[in-house]
Amino acid sequence: MGALIALLVVLGILLLIVLVIGGMVVGIYNRLVALRNEFKNQFSQIDVQLKRRHDLIPNLVETAKGYMAHERGTLDEVIAARNGAVVARQKAAADSTDPNALPQIAAAEGALTQSLGRLFAVAEAYPDLKANQTMLQLQSELTDTENKISFARQAYNESVRNYNTQREIFPNSLIAGIFNFAPASLFEITEPGDREVPKVSFT
């Protein structure tokens, strides 16, 4: 009888240990899922603002075209850069956990920013374009969108840091490895010139 009681006690202790460990695993798993969903949601906010930026550019180029007939190369460069940025954004939107997606967006957006900078520099030589109300409205909307992208990127990077920290600490790292919680990439801009919002003011 004593041996049976001892066995039951041992089994009870083992069951308790299993339940505690199981509870910890479930808790860590759920936390990682929540953090992953958070950074994916934050990326969707970036995606909305990037789409708005991309949608503004054809209107801006179309407006400039009427005044800058001799600057076809500059206008074509902006459209080509915009199209490249759209492709990169759509690819990342399809899978925001792809570690290669964010560097591709950053590179494409950097190229777009530089081409816009060249467009606005050239536009300085066209007084009628600088005074055009449509152009002034578009430049105001573009500036506003650039600021929103910057804020959305900061929020995204913070959520990515939180997620990556949680997946790297022990024992979370064990659960992350078992359930394939891959590291997330920061949305970093590596070229110093790409950090600057295009100068769009003609005043």
BAZABA-254506 format. One record per residue (C-alpha): residue in three letters; x, y, z. Coordinates in nm, 4 decimals. Layout:
BEGIN
+--------+----------+----------+----------+
| drenvo |        X |        Y |        Z |
+--------+----------+----------+----------+
|    ALA |        X |        Y |        Z |
...
+--------+----------+----------+----------+
//
This chain:
BEGIN
+--------+----------+----------+----------+
| drenvo |        X |        Y |        Z |
+--------+----------+----------+----------+
|    MET |   0.0000 |   0.0000 |   0.0000 |
|    GLY |   0.2844 |   0.2367 |   0.0882 |
|    ALA |   0.4503 |   0.1649 |  -0.2451 |
|    LEU |   0.1268 |   0.2461 |  -0.4293 |
|    ILE |   0.0905 |   0.5765 |  -0.2483 |
|    ALA |   0.4504 |   0.6639 |  -0.3249 |
|    LEU |   0.3931 |   0.5803 |  -0.6924 |
|    LEU |   0.0804 |   0.7961 |  -0.7023 |
|    VAL |   0.2708 |   1.0830 |  -0.5402 |
|    VAL |   0.5492 |   1.0523 |  -0.7971 |
|    LEU |   0.2976 |   1.0375 |  -1.0828 |
|    GLY |   0.1157 |   1.3387 |  -0.9398 |
|    ILE |   0.4410 |   1.5357 |  -0.9212 |
|    LEU |   0.5303 |   1.4366 |  -1.2779 |
|    LEU |   0.1832 |   1.5370 |  -1.3978 |
|    LEU |   0.2158 |   1.8719 |  -1.2210 |
|    ILE |   0.5563 |   1.9313 |  -1.3821 |
|    VAL |   0.4136 |   1.8455 |  -1.7254 |
|    LEU |   0.1216 |   2.0828 |  -1.6704 |
|    VAL |   0.3508 |   2.3640 |  -1.5569 |
|    ILE |   0.5869 |   2.3154 |  -1.8521 |
|    GLY |   0.2929 |   2.2834 |  -2.0906 |
|    GLY |   0.1440 |   2.6043 |  -1.9522 |
|    MET |   0.4754 |   2.7832 |  -1.9989 |
|    VAL |   0.5066 |   2.6586 |  -2.3576 |
|    VAL |   0.1521 |   2.7701 |  -2.4410 |
|    GLY |   0.2116 |   3.1083 |  -2.2776 |
|    ILE |   0.5377 |   3.1688 |  -2.4659 |
|    TYR |   0.3863 |   3.0499 |  -2.7948 |
|    ASN |   0.0849 |   3.2795 |  -2.7567 |
|    ARG |   0.3090 |   3.5742 |  -2.6676 |
|    LEU |   0.5238 |   3.5212 |  -2.9768 |
|    VAL |   0.2141 |   3.4929 |  -3.1963 |
|    ALA |   0.0776 |   3.8186 |  -3.0527 |
|    LEU |   0.4074 |   4.0000 |  -3.1093 |
|    ARG |   0.4382 |   3.8657 |  -3.4629 |
|    ASN |   0.0836 |   3.9800 |  -3.5407 |
|    GLU |   0.1673 |   4.3205 |  -3.3950 |
|    PHE |   0.4636 |   4.3845 |  -3.6229 |
|    LYS |   0.2668 |   4.2534 |  -3.9223 |
|    ASN |  -0.0100 |   4.4992 |  -3.8348 |
|    GLN |   0.2451 |   4.7793 |  -3.8044 |
|    PHE |   0.3789 |   4.6890 |  -4.1482 |
|    SER |   0.0274 |   4.7215 |  -4.2900 |
|    GLN |   0.0292 |   5.0841 |  -4.1675 |
|    ILE |   0.3509 |   5.1446 |  -4.3622 |
|    ASP |   0.1970 |   4.9740 |  -4.6637 |
|    VAL |  -0.1051 |   5.2086 |  -4.6570 |
|    GLN |   0.1165 |   5.5179 |  -4.6548 |
|    LEU |   0.3531 |   5.3830 |  -4.9215 |
|    LYS |   0.0549 |   5.3098 |  -5.1461 |
|    ARG |  -0.0673 |   5.6660 |  -5.0936 |
|    ARG |   0.2785 |   5.7945 |  -5.1875 |
|    HIS |   0.2890 |   5.5770 |  -5.4973 |
|    ASP |  -0.0600 |   5.6905 |  -5.6004 |
|    LEU |   0.0363 |   6.0578 |  -5.5735 |
|    ILE |   0.3402 |   6.0337 |  -5.7992 |
|    PRO |   0.1685 |   5.9728 |  -6.1376 |
|    ASN |  -0.0489 |   6.2807 |  -6.0765 |
|    LEU |   0.2580 |   6.4809 |  -5.9839 |
|    VAL |   0.4458 |   6.3691 |  -6.2960 |
|    GLU |   0.1420 |   6.4340 |  -6.5156 |
|    THR |   0.1156 |   6.7875 |  -6.3777 |
|    ALA |   0.4869 |   6.8506 |  -6.4264 |
|    LYS |   0.4804 |   6.7084 |  -6.7792 |
|    GLY |   0.2788 |   7.0028 |  -6.9067 |
|    TYR |   0.5538 |   7.2430 |  -6.8033 |
|    MET |   0.8658 |   7.0277 |  -6.8394 |
|    ALA |   0.8417 |   6.8994 |  -7.1960 |
|    HIS |   1.2213 |   6.8994 |  -7.2290 |
|    GLU |   1.2758 |   6.6972 |  -6.9094 |
|    ARG |   1.1345 |   6.3680 |  -7.0343 |
|    GLY |   1.4286 |   6.1687 |  -6.8969 |
|    THR |   1.3759 |   6.3017 |  -6.5441 |
|    LEU |   1.0027 |   6.2299 |  -6.5548 |
|    ASP |   1.0573 |   5.8777 |  -6.6919 |
|    GLU |   1.3119 |   5.8127 |  -6.4177 |
|    VAL |   1.0571 |   5.9040 |  -6.1497 |
|    ILE |   0.7923 |   5.6765 |  -6.3016 |
|    ALA |   1.0398 |   5.3873 |  -6.3344 |
|    ALA |   1.1477 |   5.4302 |  -5.9719 |
|    ARG |   0.7858 |   5.4517 |  -5.8619 |
|    ASN |   0.7001 |   5.1289 |  -6.0479 |
|    GLY |   0.9962 |   4.9519 |  -5.8860 |
|    ALA |   0.8804 |   5.0682 |  -5.5441 |
|    VAL |   0.5260 |   4.9441 |  -5.6110 |
|    VAL |   0.6557 |   4.5966 |  -5.7006 |
|    ALA |   0.8711 |   4.5825 |  -5.3850 |
|    ARG |   0.5795 |   4.6970 |  -5.1681 |
|    GLN |   0.3398 |   4.4432 |  -5.3162 |
|    LYS |   0.5905 |   4.1631 |  -5.2651 |
|    ALA |   0.6370 |   4.2585 |  -4.9008 |
|    ALA |   0.2617 |   4.2952 |  -4.8469 |
|    ALA |   0.2167 |   3.9369 |  -4.9670 |
|    ASP |   0.4514 |   3.8146 |  -4.6897 |
|    SER |   0.5690 |   4.0764 |  -4.4414 |
|    THR |   0.7655 |   3.8092 |  -4.2519 |
|    ASP |   1.0009 |   3.7558 |  -4.5482 |
|    PRO |   1.3406 |   3.8804 |  -4.4224 |
|    ASN |   1.4369 |   3.9973 |  -4.7737 |
|    ALA |   1.1229 |   4.2055 |  -4.8280 |
|    LEU |   1.2085 |   4.5059 |  -4.6105 |
|    PRO |   1.5599 |   4.5639 |  -4.7515 |
|    GLN |   1.4093 |   4.5528 |  -5.1023 |
|    ILE |   1.1449 |   4.8097 |  -5.0070 |
|    ALA |   1.4075 |   5.0313 |  -4.8440 |
|    ALA |   1.6254 |   5.0187 |  -5.1565 |
|    ALA |   1.3324 |   5.0860 |  -5.3910 |
|    GLU |   1.1987 |   5.3708 |  -5.1778 |
|    GLY |   1.5486 |   5.5178 |  -5.1560 |
|    ALA |   1.5747 |   5.5182 |  -5.5358 |
|    LEU |   1.2311 |   5.6794 |  -5.5582 |
|    THR |   1.3218 |   5.9485 |  -5.3062 |
|    GLN |   1.6381 |   6.0324 |  -5.4993 |
|    SER |   1.4536 |   6.0540 |  -5.8317 |
|    LEU |   1.1895 |   6.2790 |  -5.6742 |
|    GLY |   1.4655 |   6.4988 |  -5.5376 |
|    ARG |   1.6067 |   6.5384 |  -5.8882 |
|    LEU |   1.2601 |   6.6171 |  -6.0266 |
|    PHE |   1.1995 |   6.8921 |  -5.7716 |
|    ALA |   1.5471 |   7.0336 |  -5.8287 |
|    VAL |   1.4794 |   7.0568 |  -6.2031 |
|    ALA |   1.1299 |   7.1987 |  -6.1378 |
|    GLU |   1.2874 |   7.5005 |  -5.9681 |
|    ALA |   1.3669 |   7.6350 |  -6.3171 |
|    TYR |   0.9962 |   7.6456 |  -6.4121 |
|    PRO |   0.8200 |   7.9379 |  -6.2373 |
|    ASP |   0.4761 |   7.8548 |  -6.3812 |
|    LEU |   0.5018 |   7.4987 |  -6.2496 |
|    LYS |   0.6091 |   7.6247 |  -5.9077 |
|    ALA |   0.2949 |   7.8396 |  -5.8941 |
|    ASN |   0.0562 |   7.5710 |  -6.0229 |
|    GLN |  -0.2144 |   7.5036 |  -5.7600 |
|    THR |  -0.2379 |   7.1338 |  -5.8424 |
|    MET |   0.1380 |   7.0978 |  -5.8017 |
|    LEU |   0.1277 |   7.2873 |  -5.4716 |
|    GLN |  -0.1501 |   7.0593 |  -5.3436 |
|    LEU |   0.0357 |   6.7459 |  -5.4536 |
|    GLN |   0.3593 |   6.8578 |  -5.2895 |
|    SER |   0.1711 |   6.9279 |  -4.9660 |
|    GLU |   0.0117 |   6.5815 |  -4.9722 |
|    LEU |   0.3461 |   6.4203 |  -5.0530 |
|    THR |   0.5162 |   6.5937 |  -4.7610 |
|    ASP |   0.2362 |   6.4832 |  -4.5279 |
|    THR |   0.2643 |   6.1266 |  -4.6552 |
|    GLU |   0.6426 |   6.1219 |  -4.6111 |
|    ASN |   0.5981 |   6.2241 |  -4.2477 |
|    LYS |   0.3381 |   5.9523 |  -4.1901 |
|    ILE |   0.5694 |   5.6933 |  -4.3461 |
|    SER |   0.8446 |   5.7996 |  -4.1077 |
|    PHE |   0.6199 |   5.7631 |  -3.8025 |
|    ALA |   0.4820 |   5.4294 |  -3.9246 |
|    ARG |   0.8365 |   5.3011 |  -3.9820 |
|    GLN |   0.9356 |   5.3947 |  -3.6267 |
|    ALA |   0.6347 |   5.2103 |  -3.4829 |
|    TYR |   0.7079 |   4.9071 |  -3.7008 |
|    ASN |   1.0734 |   4.8934 |  -3.5974 |
|    GLU |   0.9788 |   4.9158 |  -3.2302 |
|    SER |   0.7368 |   4.6245 |  -3.2630 |
|    VAL |   1.0017 |   4.4235 |  -3.4506 |
|    ARG |   1.2569 |   4.4889 |  -3.1744 |
|    ASN |   1.0069 |   4.3674 |  -2.9132 |
|    TYR |   0.9331 |   4.0532 |  -3.1126 |
|    ASN |   1.2988 |   3.9743 |  -3.1839 |
|    THR |   1.3934 |   4.0276 |  -2.8192 |
|    GLN |   1.1213 |   3.7918 |  -2.6982 |
|    ARG |   1.2115 |   3.5213 |  -2.9494 |
|    GLU |   1.5818 |   3.5384 |  -2.8564 |
|    ILE |   1.5629 |   3.5204 |  -2.4765 |
|    PHE |   1.5689 |   3.1854 |  -2.2968 |
|    PRO |   1.3523 |   2.9746 |  -2.2789 |
|    ASN |   1.1532 |   3.1561 |  -2.5502 |
|    SER |   1.4295 |   3.0792 |  -2.7997 |
|    LEU |   1.3596 |   2.7070 |  -2.7611 |
|    ILE |   0.9896 |   2.7506 |  -2.8356 |
|    ALA |   1.0658 |   2.9914 |  -3.1230 |
|    GLY |   1.2954 |   2.7305 |  -3.2781 |
|    ILE |   1.0477 |   2.4460 |  -3.2392 |
|    PHE |   0.7599 |   2.6431 |  -3.3911 |
|    ASN |   0.9647 |   2.8262 |  -3.6575 |
|    PHE |   0.9285 |   3.1824 |  -3.5343 |
|    ALA |   1.1787 |   3.3412 |  -3.7723 |
|    PRO |   1.3514 |   3.6718 |  -3.6911 |
|    ALA |   1.1894 |   3.9849 |  -3.8337 |
|    SER |   1.3785 |   4.2517 |  -4.0279 |
|    LEU |   1.3909 |   4.6165 |  -3.9315 |
|    PHE |   1.2864 |   4.8744 |  -4.1899 |
|    GLU |   1.6205 |   5.0522 |  -4.2099 |
|    ILE |   1.7361 |   5.3172 |  -4.4527 |
|    THR |   2.1077 |   5.2749 |  -4.5077 |
|    GLU |   2.1868 |   5.5586 |  -4.7494 |
|    PRO |   2.2150 |   5.8937 |  -4.5673 |
|    GLY |   2.0491 |   6.0770 |  -4.8565 |
|    ASP |   1.7528 |   5.8407 |  -4.8436 |
|    ARG |   1.6714 |   5.9523 |  -4.4906 |
|    GLU |   1.5739 |   6.2957 |  -4.6117 |
|    VAL |   1.2206 |   6.3766 |  -4.7176 |
|    PRO |   1.2292 |   6.5106 |  -5.0763 |
|    LYS |   1.2398 |   6.8873 |  -5.0872 |
|    VAL |   0.9035 |   6.9636 |  -5.2421 |
|    SER |   0.8481 |   7.3245 |  -5.1408 |
|    PHE |   0.8602 |   7.5776 |  -5.4229 |
|    THR |   0.8043 |   7.8788 |  -5.1991 |
+--------+----------+----------+----------+
//
